[in-house]
Amino acid sequence: MARYYKQFPLPMSEEQARGVIQNYLDLNGFLPYESKGEPCFKKGNGIMTAPQFLKISLGGGMVVVADGEVLGLVELPIAGLMDALDAEQPD
């Protein structure tokens, strides 16, 4: 379950959005990762702080962003990524 879950309308083509998302992930040091059989992105290795996880999905004219995926027994939020937004769960 995600700590934050946001849906946004996609203001561009999915191909353009994938480019923007990949650029963001690359610039911020996120690498592809698999958690519980689902693809996500991971930043850090947990030596000094907990690693950060992010899951982004595109489809149906929407972008879905989820952070803080529960991996194992610990919920690992991405500090500051969406701190101004209220946590929501999908309907």
Buried (B, 14 or more C-beta within 10 A) or exposed (E): EBBBBBBEEBEEEEEEBEEEBEEEBEEEEBEEBEBEEEEBBBBBEEEEEBBBBBBBEBEEEEBBBBBBBBBEEEBBBBEEBBEEEEEEEEE
